Amino acid sequence: MTKLRLGVLVSGGGSNLQSIIDHCDSGYLPAEVVIVISSKGGVYALERAKRHNIPSVVVSPKDYPNRQAYEDEMAKILRSYDVGLVVLAGFLKVLSPHFVNAFQGRIMNIHPSLIPAFCGEGYYGEKVHKAALDYGVKISGVTVHFVDEGADTGPIILQRAVPVMDDDTPESLAERVLQEEHKIYPEAIKLFAENRLKVVGRKVKIIKGRKIDD
Ligand code: GRF
C-alpha cells in the first residue's frame, strides 16, 4: 500500500507533529510526513522535523505582500511534495477559502475543545481552556475536523471527552487535553489514509474497517 504523504503546518512546539511522526515510524499510520511548514521561525516543531530528517520551511505571512501570496507559496510547496493530506497541528493562521478550495476535503485540524463549544475566531491555545474553566464545564475534550472556509466550522471527524477537575488551571487542563490529542489525531489520519471517511453534508461517516477474515 502506498503511504499517504502528509504536509504538516505548525506554529509552535509541535507535540502533535511529534505524535504523528512517531505513529508513522511505528507503522500504526500508513503515512509519512514529507514536509513541515511553520508560520514562525525558531519554534520547537522545526527542531523536531530536523531530528527526524524531515524537510521543513518557514513561510511567514509577514514576508508576503498579502494573504493570497502567502498561501500560494504554501500551496506551491505542498504540491511540490505531492502532499495528499494537509495536517494543521497547532497552526495559528486561519486559511482563506482560496487555500481551502485548493485542497478541498484534504485539510484536517485539531481543536482542544468539544466543538461547537469554545471554538472559532480568537479561541486558540490557553484561551480555549480558560474559557472552558470560566464557564464551569465539567467535561471538555478534543475535536478533529475537516477544514472548511470558516474558523473551526468544518465537518467533525472524531471527538473525545476529557474530564475537568475542580482544581484545574488552563495549563493543567491543556496538558490533559493534549494527551488525548496525541492519540486521536493519528486515529483520524489513519481513517483518512485508509479511505474510510465519507463526508455527507456536515457529517463525516466512518466506513467500518474490513475484518481480518473478510
Ligand atoms: C494543541 O492544543 C492544538 O489542539 C491546538 O494548538 C495546540 C498545539 O500544540 N490547535 P502542539 O504545537 O502540537 O504541541
py3Dmol code that shows the C-alpha trace and the ligand (Angstrom):
import py3Dmol

protein = """\
ATOM      1  CA  MET A   1       0.000   0.000   0.000  1.00  0.00           C
ATOM      2  CA  THR A   2       1.428   3.401  -0.945  1.00  0.00           C
ATOM      3  CA  LYS A   3       1.856   5.696   2.006  1.00  0.00           C
ATOM      4  CA  LEU A   4      -0.225   8.837   2.422  1.00  0.00           C
ATOM      5  CA  ARG A   5       2.018  11.874   2.081  1.00  0.00           C
ATOM      6  CA  LEU A   6       1.442  14.363   4.901  1.00  0.00           C
ATOM      7  CA  GLY A   7       2.267  18.066   4.889  1.00  0.00           C
ATOM      8  CA  VAL A   8       2.114  19.342   8.474  1.00  0.00           C
ATOM      9  CA  LEU A   9       1.553  23.055   9.198  1.00  0.00           C
ATOM     10  CA  VAL A  10       2.756  24.275  12.594  1.00  0.00           C
ATOM     11  CA  SER A  11       3.355  27.470  14.571  1.00  0.00           C
ATOM     12  CA  GLY A  12       4.708  26.249  17.909  1.00  0.00           C
ATOM     13  CA  GLY A  13       6.003  23.388  19.997  1.00  0.00           C
ATOM     14  CA  GLY A  14       4.809  20.646  17.702  1.00  0.00           C
ATOM     15  CA  SER A  15       3.887  17.915  20.184  1.00  0.00           C
ATOM     16  CA  ASN A  16       1.110  16.806  17.808  1.00  0.00           C
ATOM     17  CA  LEU A  17       3.629  16.773  14.962  1.00  0.00           C
ATOM     18  CA  GLN A  18       5.811  14.538  17.147  1.00  0.00           C
ATOM     19  CA  SER A  19       2.959  12.173  17.852  1.00  0.00           C
ATOM     20  CA  ILE A  20       2.185  11.912  14.118  1.00  0.00           C
ATOM     21  CA  ILE A  21       5.833  11.251  13.262  1.00  0.00           C
ATOM     22  CA  ASP A  22       6.024   8.584  15.989  1.00  0.00           C
ATOM     23  CA  HIS A  23       2.855   6.883  14.772  1.00  0.00           C
ATOM     24  CA  CYS A  24       4.268   6.852  11.209  1.00  0.00           C
ATOM     25  CA  ASP A  25       7.550   5.399  12.445  1.00  0.00           C
ATOM     26  CA  SER A  26       5.816   2.684  14.479  1.00  0.00           C
ATOM     27  CA  GLY A  27       3.833   1.569  11.415  1.00  0.00           C
ATOM     28  CA  TYR A  28       0.465   2.463  13.010  1.00  0.00           C
ATOM     29  CA  LEU A  29      -0.036   5.126  10.328  1.00  0.00           C
ATOM     30  CA  PRO A  30       0.297   4.104   6.684  1.00  0.00           C
ATOM     31  CA  ALA A  31       1.672   7.600   6.097  1.00  0.00           C
ATOM     32  CA  GLU A  32       4.814   9.707   6.170  1.00  0.00           C
ATOM     33  CA  VAL A  33       5.438  13.354   6.983  1.00  0.00           C
ATOM     34  CA  VAL A  34       7.120  14.683   3.842  1.00  0.00           C
ATOM     35  CA  ILE A  35       7.195  18.410   4.656  1.00  0.00           C
ATOM     36  CA  VAL A  36       6.712  20.629   7.704  1.00  0.00           C
ATOM     37  CA  ILE A  37       5.781  24.269   7.140  1.00  0.00           C
ATOM     38  CA  SER A  38       5.970  26.698  10.048  1.00  0.00           C
ATOM     39  CA  SER A  39       4.412  30.152  10.139  1.00  0.00           C
ATOM     40  CA  LYS A  40       7.147  31.198  12.598  1.00  0.00           C
ATOM     41  CA  GLY A  41      10.901  30.729  12.764  1.00  0.00           C
ATOM     42  CA  GLY A  42      12.657  29.350  15.827  1.00  0.00           C
ATOM     43  CA  VAL A  43       9.805  27.158  17.046  1.00  0.00           C
ATOM     44  CA  TYR A  44      10.482  23.730  18.539  1.00  0.00           C
ATOM     45  CA  ALA A  45       8.391  21.980  15.884  1.00  0.00           C
ATOM     46  CA  LEU A  46      11.151  22.806  13.382  1.00  0.00           C
ATOM     47  CA  GLU A  47      13.712  21.145  15.624  1.00  0.00           C
ATOM     48  CA  ARG A  48      11.551  18.018  15.783  1.00  0.00           C
ATOM     49  CA  ALA A  49      11.395  17.882  11.966  1.00  0.00           C
ATOM     50  CA  LYS A  50      15.162  18.291  11.743  1.00  0.00           C
ATOM     51  CA  ARG A  51      15.783  15.466  14.226  1.00  0.00           C
ATOM     52  CA  HIS A  52      13.743  13.150  12.002  1.00  0.00           C
ATOM     53  CA  ASN A  53      15.342  14.350   8.748  1.00  0.00           C
ATOM     54  CA  ILE A  54      12.041  15.746   7.544  1.00  0.00           C
ATOM     55  CA  PRO A  55      12.338  18.785   5.249  1.00  0.00           C
ATOM     56  CA  SER A  56      10.968  21.932   6.852  1.00  0.00           C
ATOM     57  CA  VAL A  57      10.490  25.513   5.803  1.00  0.00           C
ATOM     58  CA  VAL A  58       9.373  28.743   7.445  1.00  0.00           C
ATOM     59  CA  VAL A  59       6.710  30.559   5.457  1.00  0.00           C
ATOM     60  CA  SER A  60       5.771  33.648   7.417  1.00  0.00           C
ATOM     61  CA  PRO A  61       2.842  35.852   6.389  1.00  0.00           C
ATOM     62  CA  LYS A  62       4.873  38.967   7.171  1.00  0.00           C
ATOM     63  CA  ASP A  63       7.217  38.157   4.264  1.00  0.00           C
ATOM     64  CA  TYR A  64       4.404  38.384   1.691  1.00  0.00           C
ATOM     65  CA  PRO A  65       2.502  41.396   0.347  1.00  0.00           C
ATOM     66  CA  ASN A  66      -0.890  39.807   1.030  1.00  0.00           C
ATOM     67  CA  ARG A  67      -2.622  36.671   2.269  1.00  0.00           C
ATOM     68  CA  GLN A  68      -3.078  35.200  -1.198  1.00  0.00           C
ATOM     69  CA  ALA A  69       0.644  35.444  -1.997  1.00  0.00           C
ATOM     70  CA  TYR A  70       1.451  33.841   1.381  1.00  0.00           C
ATOM     71  CA  GLU A  71      -0.987  30.990   0.885  1.00  0.00           C
ATOM     72  CA  ASP A  72       0.040  30.495  -2.752  1.00  0.00           C
ATOM     73  CA  GLU A  73       3.598  29.937  -1.582  1.00  0.00           C
ATOM     74  CA  MET A  74       2.452  27.278   0.917  1.00  0.00           C
ATOM     75  CA  ALA A  75       0.271  25.622  -1.727  1.00  0.00           C
ATOM     76  CA  LYS A  76       3.189  25.561  -4.157  1.00  0.00           C
ATOM     77  CA  ILE A  77       5.421  23.866  -1.574  1.00  0.00           C
ATOM     78  CA  LEU A  78       2.742  21.329  -0.587  1.00  0.00           C
ATOM     79  CA  ARG A  79       2.175  20.442  -4.256  1.00  0.00           C
ATOM     80  CA  SER A  80       5.881  20.128  -4.923  1.00  0.00           C
ATOM     81  CA  TYR A  81       5.973  17.459  -2.191  1.00  0.00           C
ATOM     82  CA  ASP A  82       2.910  15.774  -3.673  1.00  0.00           C
ATOM     83  CA  VAL A  83       1.057  16.047  -0.353  1.00  0.00           C
ATOM     84  CA  GLY A  84      -2.152  14.009  -0.067  1.00  0.00           C
ATOM     85  CA  LEU A  85      -3.317  15.446   3.272  1.00  0.00           C
ATOM     86  CA  VAL A  86      -2.584  18.808   4.878  1.00  0.00           C
ATOM     87  CA  VAL A  87      -2.480  18.470   8.669  1.00  0.00           C
ATOM     88  CA  LEU A  88      -2.825  21.592  10.804  1.00  0.00           C
ATOM     89  CA  ALA A  89      -1.086  20.926  14.111  1.00  0.00           C
ATOM     90  CA  GLY A  90      -1.067  23.997  16.313  1.00  0.00           C
ATOM     91  CA  PHE A  91      -1.081  26.192  13.202  1.00  0.00           C
ATOM     92  CA  LEU A  92      -2.195  29.652  14.270  1.00  0.00           C
ATOM     93  CA  LYS A  93      -3.358  31.124  10.962  1.00  0.00           C
ATOM     94  CA  VAL A  94      -6.894  30.887   9.604  1.00  0.00           C
ATOM     95  CA  LEU A  95      -6.768  29.735   5.996  1.00  0.00           C
ATOM     96  CA  SER A  96      -8.748  31.631   3.369  1.00  0.00           C
ATOM     97  CA  PRO A  97     -11.346  29.990   1.095  1.00  0.00           C
ATOM     98  CA  HIS A  98      -8.769  30.354  -1.694  1.00  0.00           C
ATOM     99  CA  PHE A  99      -6.402  27.893   0.037  1.00  0.00           C
ATOM    100  CA  VAL A 100      -9.159  25.656   1.402  1.00  0.00           C
ATOM    101  CA  ASN A 101     -10.644  25.210  -2.077  1.00  0.00           C
ATOM    102  CA  ALA A 102      -7.245  24.327  -3.485  1.00  0.00           C
ATOM    103  CA  PHE A 103      -7.051  21.353  -1.056  1.00  0.00           C
ATOM    104  CA  GLN A 104     -10.775  20.652  -0.798  1.00  0.00           C
ATOM    105  CA  GLY A 105     -11.516  17.807   1.648  1.00  0.00           C
ATOM    106  CA  ARG A 106      -7.814  17.268   2.240  1.00  0.00           C
ATOM    107  CA  ILE A 107      -7.126  19.576   5.206  1.00  0.00           C
ATOM    108  CA  MET A 108      -7.556  18.445   8.818  1.00  0.00           C
ATOM    109  CA  ASN A 109      -7.359  20.449  12.019  1.00  0.00           C
ATOM    110  CA  ILE A 110      -7.333  19.573  15.704  1.00  0.00           C
ATOM    111  CA  HIS A 111      -9.021  21.810  18.245  1.00  0.00           C
ATOM    112  CA  PRO A 112      -8.673  21.414  22.016  1.00  0.00           C
ATOM    113  CA  SER A 113     -12.376  21.537  22.937  1.00  0.00           C
ATOM    114  CA  LEU A 114     -15.617  19.799  22.069  1.00  0.00           C
ATOM    115  CA  ILE A 115     -16.722  21.851  19.041  1.00  0.00           C
ATOM    116  CA  PRO A 116     -19.018  23.838  18.868  1.00  0.00           C
ATOM    117  CA  ALA A 117     -18.033  24.901  22.395  1.00  0.00           C
ATOM    118  CA  PHE A 118     -15.112  27.281  22.876  1.00  0.00           C
ATOM    119  CA  CYS A 119     -14.070  27.495  19.246  1.00  0.00           C
ATOM    120  CA  GLY A 120     -13.929  29.942  16.359  1.00  0.00           C
ATOM    121  CA  GLU A 121     -12.187  33.262  15.931  1.00  0.00           C
ATOM    122  CA  GLY A 122      -9.973  34.126  18.910  1.00  0.00           C
ATOM    123  CA  TYR A 123     -10.167  30.704  20.572  1.00  0.00           C
ATOM    124  CA  TYR A 124      -6.687  29.283  20.424  1.00  0.00           C
ATOM    125  CA  GLY A 125      -4.078  27.984  22.843  1.00  0.00           C
ATOM    126  CA  GLU A 126      -4.805  28.530  26.509  1.00  0.00           C
ATOM    127  CA  LYS A 127      -7.678  30.901  25.735  1.00  0.00           C
ATOM    128  CA  VAL A 128      -9.761  27.826  24.900  1.00  0.00           C
ATOM    129  CA  HIS A 129      -9.073  26.185  28.246  1.00  0.00           C
ATOM    130  CA  LYS A 130      -9.521  29.418  30.194  1.00  0.00           C
ATOM    131  CA  ALA A 131     -12.921  29.902  28.556  1.00  0.00           C
ATOM    132  CA  ALA A 132     -13.937  26.321  29.417  1.00  0.00           C
ATOM    133  CA  LEU A 133     -12.886  26.778  33.063  1.00  0.00           C
ATOM    134  CA  ASP A 134     -14.556  30.197  33.335  1.00  0.00           C
ATOM    135  CA  TYR A 135     -17.779  28.701  32.003  1.00  0.00           C
ATOM    136  CA  GLY A 136     -17.579  25.918  34.565  1.00  0.00           C
ATOM    137  CA  VAL A 137     -17.928  22.933  32.257  1.00  0.00           C
ATOM    138  CA  LYS A 138     -17.315  19.531  33.825  1.00  0.00           C
ATOM    139  CA  ILE A 139     -16.186  17.984  30.563  1.00  0.00           C
ATOM    140  CA  SER A 140     -14.010  19.402  27.830  1.00  0.00           C
ATOM    141  CA  GLY A 141     -12.286  17.474  25.085  1.00  0.00           C
ATOM    142  CA  VAL A 142     -10.779  17.314  21.643  1.00  0.00           C
ATOM    143  CA  THR A 143     -12.155  17.587  18.112  1.00  0.00           C
ATOM    144  CA  VAL A 144     -10.554  16.611  14.822  1.00  0.00           C
ATOM    145  CA  HIS A 145     -12.358  18.076  11.827  1.00  0.00           C
ATOM    146  CA  PHE A 146     -12.002  18.782   8.149  1.00  0.00           C
ATOM    147  CA  VAL A 147     -11.248  22.409   7.441  1.00  0.00           C
ATOM    148  CA  ASP A 148     -13.797  24.466   5.538  1.00  0.00           C
ATOM    149  CA  GLU A 149     -13.995  28.219   4.889  1.00  0.00           C
ATOM    150  CA  GLY A 150     -14.935  29.068   8.491  1.00  0.00           C
ATOM    151  CA  ALA A 151     -12.963  29.060  11.744  1.00  0.00           C
ATOM    152  CA  ASP A 152     -13.396  25.594  13.350  1.00  0.00           C
ATOM    153  CA  THR A 153     -16.655  25.013  11.450  1.00  0.00           C
ATOM    154  CA  GLY A 154     -15.775  22.079   9.186  1.00  0.00           C
ATOM    155  CA  PRO A 155     -17.272  18.557   9.362  1.00  0.00           C
ATOM    156  CA  ILE A 156     -16.293  16.727  12.549  1.00  0.00           C
ATOM    157  CA  ILE A 157     -14.279  13.523  12.137  1.00  0.00           C
ATOM    158  CA  LEU A 158     -13.638  12.409  15.733  1.00  0.00           C
ATOM    159  CA  GLN A 159     -14.273  13.831  19.198  1.00  0.00           C
ATOM    160  CA  ARG A 160     -13.220  12.678  22.625  1.00  0.00           C
ATOM    161  CA  ALA A 161     -14.221  13.921  26.063  1.00  0.00           C
ATOM    162  CA  VAL A 162     -11.705  14.904  28.734  1.00  0.00           C
ATOM    163  CA  PRO A 163     -12.838  15.488  32.342  1.00  0.00           C
ATOM    164  CA  VAL A 164     -12.349  18.870  34.001  1.00  0.00           C
ATOM    165  CA  MET A 165     -11.088  18.737  37.613  1.00  0.00           C
ATOM    166  CA  ASP A 166     -12.117  21.200  40.341  1.00  0.00           C
ATOM    167  CA  ASP A 167      -8.578  22.447  40.793  1.00  0.00           C
ATOM    168  CA  ASP A 168      -7.701  22.686  37.089  1.00  0.00           C
ATOM    169  CA  THR A 169      -5.804  25.654  35.730  1.00  0.00           C
ATOM    170  CA  PRO A 170      -5.730  26.415  31.980  1.00  0.00           C
ATOM    171  CA  GLU A 171      -2.274  24.795  31.945  1.00  0.00           C
ATOM    172  CA  SER A 172      -3.307  21.579  33.700  1.00  0.00           C
ATOM    173  CA  LEU A 173      -6.424  21.200  31.551  1.00  0.00           C
ATOM    174  CA  ALA A 174      -4.381  21.904  28.389  1.00  0.00           C
ATOM    175  CA  GLU A 175      -1.948  19.185  29.380  1.00  0.00           C
ATOM    176  CA  ARG A 176      -4.699  16.582  29.974  1.00  0.00           C
ATOM    177  CA  VAL A 177      -6.371  17.507  26.680  1.00  0.00           C
ATOM    178  CA  LEU A 178      -3.043  17.341  24.848  1.00  0.00           C
ATOM    179  CA  GLN A 179      -2.531  13.735  25.973  1.00  0.00           C
ATOM    180  CA  GLU A 180      -5.798  12.884  24.235  1.00  0.00           C
ATOM    181  CA  GLU A 181      -4.857  14.934  21.152  1.00  0.00           C
ATOM    182  CA  HIS A 182      -1.769  12.789  20.696  1.00  0.00           C
ATOM    183  CA  LYS A 183      -3.985   9.694  20.403  1.00  0.00           C
ATOM    184  CA  ILE A 184      -6.968  11.000  18.459  1.00  0.00           C
ATOM    185  CA  TYR A 185      -5.084  12.826  15.670  1.00  0.00           C
ATOM    186  CA  PRO A 186      -3.244   9.703  14.486  1.00  0.00           C
ATOM    187  CA  GLU A 187      -6.580   7.822  14.626  1.00  0.00           C
ATOM    188  CA  ALA A 188      -8.261  10.373  12.364  1.00  0.00           C
ATOM    189  CA  ILE A 189      -5.332  10.449   9.941  1.00  0.00           C
ATOM    190  CA  LYS A 190      -5.344   6.646   9.820  1.00  0.00           C
ATOM    191  CA  LEU A 191      -9.049   6.639   8.883  1.00  0.00           C
ATOM    192  CA  PHE A 192      -8.314   9.122   6.087  1.00  0.00           C
ATOM    193  CA  ALA A 193      -5.298   7.124   4.894  1.00  0.00           C
ATOM    194  CA  GLU A 194      -7.482   4.009   4.738  1.00  0.00           C
ATOM    195  CA  ASN A 195     -10.069   5.928   2.714  1.00  0.00           C
ATOM    196  CA  ARG A 196     -12.692   5.342   5.406  1.00  0.00           C
ATOM    197  CA  LEU A 197     -14.020   8.891   5.793  1.00  0.00           C
ATOM    198  CA  LYS A 198     -17.011   9.924   3.733  1.00  0.00           C
ATOM    199  CA  VAL A 199     -18.301  13.483   4.038  1.00  0.00           C
ATOM    200  CA  VAL A 200     -22.057  13.757   3.605  1.00  0.00           C
ATOM    201  CA  GLY A 201     -23.146  17.363   4.057  1.00  0.00           C
ATOM    202  CA  ARG A 202     -21.958  18.398   7.520  1.00  0.00           C
ATOM    203  CA  LYS A 203     -21.458  14.820   8.661  1.00  0.00           C
ATOM    204  CA  VAL A 204     -18.476  12.567   8.358  1.00  0.00           C
ATOM    205  CA  LYS A 205     -19.405   8.912   8.045  1.00  0.00           C
ATOM    206  CA  ILE A 206     -16.791   6.446   9.178  1.00  0.00           C
ATOM    207  CA  ILE A 207     -16.784   3.372   6.979  1.00  0.00           C
ATOM    208  CA  LYS A 208     -16.222   0.226   9.033  1.00  0.00           C
ATOM    209  CA  GLY A 209     -12.863  -1.464   8.647  1.00  0.00           C
ATOM    210  CA  ARG A 210     -12.594  -4.828   6.940  1.00  0.00           C
ATOM    211  CA  LYS A 211     -12.366  -7.739   9.327  1.00  0.00           C
ATOM    212  CA  ILE A 212      -9.167  -9.785   9.091  1.00  0.00           C
ATOM    213  CA  ASP A 213     -11.124 -12.819   7.844  1.00  0.00           C
ATOM    214  CA  ASP A 214     -13.156 -10.869   5.236  1.00  0.00           C
TER     215      ASP A 214
END
"""
ligand_1 = """\
14
GRF
C -2.929 21.960 20.528
O -3.643 22.082 21.731
C -3.864 22.017 19.343
O -5.106 21.443 19.603
C -4.006 23.487 19.141
O -2.736 24.014 19.406
C -2.019 23.146 20.291
C -0.743 22.795 19.596
O 0.122 22.035 20.371
N -4.561 23.760 17.832
P 1.426 21.405 19.725
O 2.169 22.520 18.986
O 1.034 20.301 18.790
O 2.228 20.912 20.896
"""
view = py3Dmol.view(width=600, height=400)
view.addModel(protein, "pdb")
view.setStyle({"model": 0}, {"cartoon": {"style": "trace"}})
view.addModel(ligand_1, "xyz")
view.setStyle({"model": 1}, {"stick": {}})
view.zoomTo()
view.show()
